[in-house]
Amino acid sequence: MRAGRFAWAEAGYAGFLLSVDFDALRAFRWAILRLFDDGGYAMFRRSLRYILPAVLAFIFNLAHADGEANKPGTVFQDCTEACPKMVWLPTGSFSMGSSATESGRFGNEGPVHTVTIAYPLAVGQTDVTRGEFAQFVQETGYSAEGDCYAWEKANTFFSTEVWNVAADRSWRKPGYAQDDSHPVVCVNLADVKAYTGWLSAKTKKPYRLLTEAEWEYAARAGTTSIRYWGDDAVMTCQFANVADHSWQPTSVANKEAAFNCADNFAHSSPAASFQPNQFGLYDMLGNVWQWTSDCYTDNYAASPADGKPTMSGPCTGRTLRGGSWDFGPRFVRAARRLRTPPAFRKNQVGFRVALAVSSSAAVSSAAP
Ligand SMILES: [Ca+2]
């Protein structure tokens, strides 16, 4: 009878004992015993035998429930005022980079190497939206205005596109129609750091950019194909907003660089307009390029294998990943990397955030 009634409590008590500090517990018990006389001691022993295990089981179950909250696929939001929705990813290993035989491959995508993400990692379900960024600007008064680049004809004299900067182009006015559901663009690395700093202070959690290895792990979501929906480029328009039939380059010569399908968005699309990948993440490929925290390197010869960022060298370039609404098949691939100066704002570049709950300070403090 007693065993049946208290089995659950004692199981919890046993779990608690696995991690308890026995010296501290003995000191605590000695202090309590000093409070009781002989008569009170018998009562105390009964309470210690029956009530304390139940209390400890309650505490143990709470701790267990907290662990369940990190279950892969679980979506959470750390505040209701425009905080990004986050998804817990499973831990695991993957092959980073592309093989020498992959169609469309660039030389900076190797050597292929194994990376292990052994710590709990949550990733933004979508890119940070313009509405979420606007909340940050409203609360802080931060200025991320002006000097945003676009890939376009600078004037009628040039027949092809160049990176052309415009002082009046900004995240509020990127040069095409957007509303608050679209990913924010025209933000440089300093703007991104300001945002993650604000979000961290607001939530008291260490929000940051994804490292490049975390990004590719999150984008591949367990797949090894060119894109998370497979190797067939024509299928792309079902899964991502890319340079498609509705794309309108200013140079006719560039038209042939588009995917041969229709996704029906000439510029950026509202976040999560297409199907998510196998980790439940939207727009990991296409829509807008995403900043990562790493210093750009020409190859992976010295890249960390544990998810940490590469932060060596002069760091004059940072790495963008994912491709965007104005890029074709060679650029919208899980392995594709693009070097960009950290001060540049571009009207097809945005970001998403990560949160790593880890005992490793190095991982938690990864830039930015
Ligand atoms: Ca498109």
Boltz pocket constraint, residues with backbone or C-beta under 6 A from the ligand:
constraints:
  - pocket:
      binder: B
      contacts: [[A, 240], [A, 241], [A, 242], [A, 243], [A, 244], [A, 246], [A, 247], [A, 263], [A, 264], [A, 265], [A, 266], [A, 267], [A, 325]]
      max_distance: 6.0
